Every structure is written in C-alpha cells, then in structure tokens.
Amino acid sequence: MRAEEAMFPVGARNTTNRDLIVVGASAGGVEALRCLVAGLPPDLPAAVLAVLHLPAGGTSALASILDRAGALPVRPAENDVPLKPGTVAVAVPDHHLLVENGRTLLTNGPTESGHRPAINALFRSAALDLNGRVTGVVLSGMLDDGAAGLAAIAAANGRTVVQSPDDALYSSMPESALRAVAADHVVTLDEMGEVLTALAAEPAEGEEHMQPDVLVELENRIARGNDMLTRRDHAELGVPSGFVCPDCSGSLLDLGAGRYRCYVGHAWTEEALLRARGHELERALWTALRTLDEEASLARRMAERAGASPRSQPSLRGRYERAAAEAAHAADVLRSHLGTVYSTAGTSVS
C-alpha cells in the first residue's frame, strides 16, 4: 500500500495489515514523540495518531516540531478526515482526538483526569473502530493516562507497545501501562521505529468484528460529547463511590479498576484523583494561612485602637492582643508546615 492511498474503511475488506498506530505521551513526551517519528520510514503502511497532554488555551507547535523530525508528514488533526498510511496527525488543544469509521473526529467531550485531549479517549475509540488493526503506544509521562485505553486495545486483539520505564524521562505512565497490560513489546525509543514498522506490516485478518465491551462503548460515547447520559447509562457506568468530581463537584461513580466518572461525564483515575485532592488541599491550606495572617493583623489593629481610646478597658485590649498572638502562632506553624511539604515545586500532599 502506498503512503498516498486512503485507508480502507472498517469492514471494507476481510484482510488488512495493522494500519493504525495510536500514541500517547505527557511529561517528557515532546522528545519521545520526536524520536519515535524520526524512526519511522516514509513508506510506513499505517496512519499514526498522537496525543500529547496540552493546555486548553492557545495553540500547539507540536506538529511543526515533529514534521521536521522524520520522513513522515505531520499535521494537526482535523475533524472528519480519512486516515492515511504514511501520515501523522497530532491532537490539538482542548479537543479529544477520536477515530470513527476510519476517520479522525475532534470533540469537546468531558475532560479525563483533567485532560482534553486525553490518551484513553483516543485509544478506546481506535479499539472500537478498528479492533485488531490497531497498535497502541504509551510513552513518557506522569500518572496513568493511556493505561485503560491500552487495555481496551489489547482486549480488541490489537498490539501494545510501551516505552521502557528506564528509557522514559518520566516513567509513571509506562509503569502504569505495564501494570494494566502484559505489553507485546517494551522497548527503548531507539528500538521503537523498527518495532512499529514490523507491526504495521503484520496481517490483522479476521479481527475487525469483535463484540465491543459495553463500558468501553459507553465511555467512547461520552468522549464524543453528543449525548446526555441517562439513568440507565449511570447504572451501567458503576456505583456511587462516595467521592466528588474535582471538575464539577458532582458525585463520582466507581467504574472499577481504579477509575471513576461523574454524572456529567468527567473521568478520573485513582492516581489523578489523588493528585487533584492534593492540589485542593494545598489551596485550602494557603487560604487558611492568608486568613490567619489577616486575623492576626486585624486583632493587632483593634488592640492598638482599644489602647488609644480613653474609654477603653484594659481587659479589652488584652483580649485583642491574645487573639492576635494566637492567630500569629497558628500562622507560623502552618507556614512552617507548608514550607516543608511544598519546598519542592510540583509536589503534592502525600
């Protein structure tokens, strides 16, 4: 198959190669993706879709960076474009990148672990749409996005590839993926291109029409962002967890395997939920510190005014001074604790 030929739609033929590679990366992912793209040949018989966690605002230069890295053309993903072998499309900010009927789909579905685009969303949709024709790749990153999606690809008879944790700048995502899936290949970035090229040439005969997992299908529908969830959908998703969603403060449903969804569709893994709770606690502690500082300052001012007034009682000034001292002491204790716990940038409450 030549690089300029469009990929066959789902079900158009019974025999094909593994003609879609989906890649997910986060922290340390730009360099990892650059190395991966550099190792792919110009006649790669597969399309490549990549998700890197991006902030919602602004634009991304990722496509232009990767376009200079290797022989394959790289472009920002667009909505409703057929997948083409020998091309790379990268997710754009604030949109999930999905696959449907052999075409890319950009959606504004709910965030997953605070991310849009999310790796799990891409991987799930690819597994549902192309089953065994998909190869999933997890690269460097923090936390565990991509692990559940890689499991969906494996369940659909696709192939799974994970960057060796020792080779990754941030090993958390590869390690999480390996806990979720017995990966077909665990390789370094230097080996990645050769492995993916070989997998793309493998036949995927008779693997296109598997019965989809109900939960995976429902989560993919949520990522599309088109439909309101019904009570029946909520029942199929899971049971109440007793936790609330950091995004909307709604109740979270327990999907099992350490994953949660709220009633409007925001998704969280345990790792991401724990980190979000840590950030919430940090904000609360800094708010408490500011409040204590202001309380001490106000009480001192009231004590000074009470002492300057000819009609003031000494006991009143003493009460304000004690209140100021108590608030100042509490602020000092909290400030010392915050300085110890958050002395390293980016750490969260353990």
C-alpha positions in Angstrom: 0.0 0.0 0.0 1.4 3.4 -1.0 1.5 6.3 1.5 -0.9 8.4 -0.5 -3.6 5.7 -0.6 -6.5 6.3 1.8 -7.0 3.6 4.5 -9.9 1.2 3.8 -13.0 1.9 5.9 -13.9 -0.5 8.6 -15.3 -3.7 7.2 -14.4 -2.9 3.6 -12.2 -6.0 3.4 -11.5 -9.1 5.4 -7.7 -8.9 5.3 -5.6 -5.9 6.1 -2.4 -5.0 8.0 -2.2 -3.3 11.3 -2.8 0.1 9.7 -3.3 2.4 12.6 -0.8 3.3 15.3 -2.1 5.4 18.2 0.5 7.1 20.5 0.1 8.8 23.9 2.6 10.9 25.8 2.7 13.5 28.5 5.6 14.9 30.5 8.8 14.3 28.5 6.6 13.5 25.6 7.8 16.0 23.0 11.3 14.5 22.9 9.9 11.0 23.0 7.5 11.7 20.1 10.3 13.3 18.1 12.4 10.2 18.5 9.5 7.9 17.6 8.7 9.9 14.4 12.3 10.1 13.4 12.5 6.2 13.4 9.5 5.7 11.1 10.1 5.1 7.4 8.5 7.2 4.6 6.5 4.2 3.3 5.0 3.2 6.7 1.9 1.2 5.8 -0.1 2.7 8.7 -1.5 6.0 9.8 -0.2 7.5 13.1 -2.3 9.5 15.6 -0.7 11.1 18.6 -2.0 12.7 21.8 0.3 14.8 24.0 -1.4 16.4 27.0 -1.8 20.1 26.1 -3.1 23.1 28.0 -6.6 24.2 26.8 -5.6 27.7 25.8 -3.5 28.8 22.8 -2.0 26.8 20.0 0.4 24.0 19.8 3.7 23.8 17.8 3.9 20.1 18.2 3.0 19.3 14.6 5.7 21.6 13.2 8.3 20.2 15.6 7.5 16.6 14.6 7.2 17.4 10.9 10.9 18.4 11.0 11.9 15.2 12.9 11.5 12.5 10.3 10.3 11.4 6.8 6.6 11.3 7.5 4.4 14.4 7.0 2.9 15.6 10.3 -0.1 17.8 10.7 -2.6 19.0 13.4 -5.6 16.6 13.4 -8.7 17.9 11.7 -12.3 16.8 12.0 -13.8 14.2 9.6 -10.6 13.4 7.7 -9.8 9.9 6.4 -6.9 8.1 8.0 -4.0 7.7 5.5 -1.0 5.4 5.8 2.3 7.2 5.9 1.0 10.3 7.7 1.0 11.5 11.3 -1.8 13.6 12.9 -1.4 15.1 16.3 -4.2 16.2 18.7 -5.0 19.9 19.0 -5.6 21.7 22.3 -8.9 21.4 24.1 -10.3 18.7 21.8 -10.4 14.9 22.2 -9.0 13.1 19.1 -11.1 10.1 18.3 -11.4 7.6 15.5 -14.8 6.8 13.8 -15.4 4.9 10.6 -11.8 5.2 9.6 -11.8 9.0 10.0 -10.5 11.4 12.7 -13.0 13.0 14.9 -12.4 16.1 17.1 -14.8 16.5 20.0 -15.4 18.7 23.1 -16.4 15.7 25.3 -15.8 15.9 29.1 -12.2 16.0 30.3 -10.5 12.8 31.5 -8.2 13.2 34.6 -8.3 16.9 33.8 -7.1 16.4 30.2 -8.6 17.2 26.8 -7.1 15.7 24.7 -6.9 12.5 26.6 -4.9 9.4 25.7 -7.5 7.0 26.9 -10.2 8.6 24.8 -8.1 8.1 21.6 -7.1 4.5 22.4 -10.7 3.4 23.3 -12.1 4.9 20.1 -9.4 3.2 18.0 -10.0 -0.1 19.6 -13.8 0.1 18.9 -13.4 1.3 15.4 -10.5 -0.9 14.0 -10.1 -3.7 16.6 -7.0 -5.8 15.8 -5.8 -3.3 13.2 -4.6 -1.0 16.0 -1.2 -0.7 17.7 -1.2 1.3 20.9 1.9 3.0 22.2 2.5 4.6 25.6 5.5 6.9 26.0 6.9 9.1 28.8 4.5 10.8 31.1 3.2 11.4 34.7 0.4 9.4 36.3 -1.6 6.8 34.3 -3.5 8.2 31.3 -3.3 5.6 28.5 -3.3 2.5 30.7 -7.1 1.8 30.5 -7.1 2.6 26.8 -4.2 0.3 26.1 -6.1 -2.5 27.9 -9.0 -1.8 25.5 -6.7 -2.2 22.6 -5.3 -5.5 23.9 -8.9 -6.8 24.5 -9.7 -6.0 20.9 -6.7 -8.1 19.7 -4.6 -5.1 18.9 -0.9 -4.8 19.7 0.5 -3.0 22.6 3.9 -1.2 22.9 5.3 0.6 25.9 8.4 2.6 26.2 10.8 1.0 28.7 10.4 2.9 32.0 14.1 3.0 32.3 14.3 4.8 29.0 11.5 7.3 29.7 12.2 10.7 31.1 9.1 10.3 33.3 8.4 6.6 34.0 4.9 6.8 35.7 2.8 6.4 32.5 4.8 3.5 31.1 4.8 1.8 34.5 1.0 2.3 34.9 0.5 0.8 31.4 2.6 -2.2 32.2 0.5 -2.8 35.4 -2.6 -2.7 33.3 -1.4 -4.8 30.3 1.1 -7.5 29.5 2.5 -5.5 26.7 3.6 -7.2 23.5 6.7 -5.0 23.3 8.6 -3.0 26.0 11.3 -1.1 24.1 13.5 1.9 24.1 12.9 4.9 21.8 15.8 3.8 19.6 14.1 0.5 19.0 10.6 1.9 18.7 10.6 2.7 14.9 11.7 -0.8 13.9 9.2 -2.5 16.1 6.3 -0.3 14.9 7.2 -0.7 11.3 7.2 -4.5 11.7 3.9 -4.5 13.5 2.3 -2.3 10.8 3.2 -5.0 8.2 1.6 -7.8 10.2 -1.8 -9.1 8.9 -4.8 -8.5 11.1 -7.1 -10.9 9.3 -10.5 -11.7 10.9 -10.1 -9.3 13.8 -12.3 -6.4 12.7 -15.7 -7.5 14.0 -15.3 -8.3 17.7 -18.2 -7.6 20.1 -17.4 -4.3 21.8 -17.2 -4.0 25.6 -20.3 -2.2 26.9 -18.4 0.1 29.3 -15.7 0.9 26.6 -18.5 1.7 24.2 -20.3 3.9 26.7 -17.2 5.8 27.6 -16.5 6.4 23.9 -19.9 7.8 23.6 -19.2 10.2 26.5 -16.0 11.3 24.8 -17.9 12.2 21.7 -19.8 14.7 23.8 -23.0 14.5 21.8 -25.5 12.8 24.2 -26.8 13.4 27.7 -26.2 10.5 30.0 -29.4 8.7 31.1 -30.1 6.9 34.4 -29.5 3.6 32.6 -26.1 4.9 31.5 -25.3 5.8 35.0 -26.2 2.3 36.2 -24.0 0.8 33.5 -21.1 3.0 34.4 -20.9 2.0 38.0 -22.0 2.5 41.6 -21.7 5.6 43.8 -18.1 6.0 45.2 -18.6 8.5 48.0 -16.2 10.8 46.2 -16.9 14.0 44.3 -15.6 15.3 41.0 -12.8 17.9 41.2 -14.1 19.5 38.0 -17.8 20.0 38.9 -18.2 18.7 42.5 -20.7 16.2 41.3 -20.8 12.6 42.7 -18.4 10.2 41.2 -19.4 6.7 40.1 -16.9 3.8 40.6 -16.2 2.1 37.3 -13.9 -0.4 38.9 -10.2 -0.9 38.3 -9.4 2.4 39.9 -11.5 4.5 37.5 -14.3 7.0 38.2 -16.9 9.1 36.2 -19.2 11.8 37.4 -22.8 12.1 36.3 -21.9 14.6 33.6 -19.0 12.5 32.3 -15.8 13.8 33.7 -13.4 10.9 34.1 -10.7 10.3 36.8 -8.3 7.6 37.6 -7.3 7.0 41.2 -3.8 8.4 40.6 -5.2 11.6 39.0 -7.9 11.9 41.6 -5.4 11.7 44.4 -3.3 14.4 42.9 -6.3 16.6 42.4 -7.2 16.2 46.0 -3.7 17.1 47.0 -3.9 20.3 44.9 -7.2 21.1 46.5 -5.7 20.6 50.0 -2.8 22.8 49.2 -5.0 25.6 48.0 -7.1 25.3 51.2 -4.0 25.4 53.4 -2.7 28.5 51.7 -6.2 30.1 52.0 -6.1 29.2 55.7 -2.7 30.8 56.1 -3.8 34.0 54.5 -6.9 34.1 56.7 -4.8 33.6 59.9 -2.4 36.4 58.8 -5.3 38.7 58.2 -6.9 37.7 61.6 -3.7 38.5 63.4 -3.2 41.8 61.7 -6.8 42.9 62.3 -6.7 41.8 66.0 -3.4 43.9 66.5 -5.1 46.9 64.9 -8.1 46.5 67.2 -5.8 46.2 70.2 -4.0 49.4 69.3 -7.2 51.3 68.9 -8.5 49.9 72.2 -5.3 51.1 74.0 -5.6 54.6 72.4 -9.2 55.1 73.5 -9.7 56.9 76.8 -12.9 54.9 77.4 -11.3 51.5 76.6 -10.9 48.9 79.3 -7.5 47.2 79.7 -9.2 43.8 79.5 -10.5 44.6 76.0 -7.0 45.4 74.7 -5.6 42.3 76.3 -8.3 40.1 74.7 -7.4 41.5 71.2 -3.7 41.1 71.9 -4.2 37.4 72.9 -6.3 36.8 69.8 -3.5 38.4 67.6 -0.9 36.2 69.3 -2.9 33.0 68.9 -3.6 33.7 65.2 0.1 34.6 64.6 1.3 31.4 66.3 -1.1 29.3 64.2 0.0 31.1 61.0 3.7 30.4 61.9 3.0 26.7 62.5 1.1 26.4 59.2 3.7 28.4 57.3 6.4 26.1 58.6 4.4 23.0 57.5 3.7 24.4 54.1 7.4 25.3 53.6 8.3 21.7 54.4 5.7 19.9 52.4 5.8 22.2 49.3 9.5 23.0 49.4 9.9 21.1 46.0 8.0 22.6 43.1 5.2 20.4 41.9 5.0 18.1 44.9 1.6 17.4 46.4 0.3 16.4 49.8 1.3 12.8 50.4 
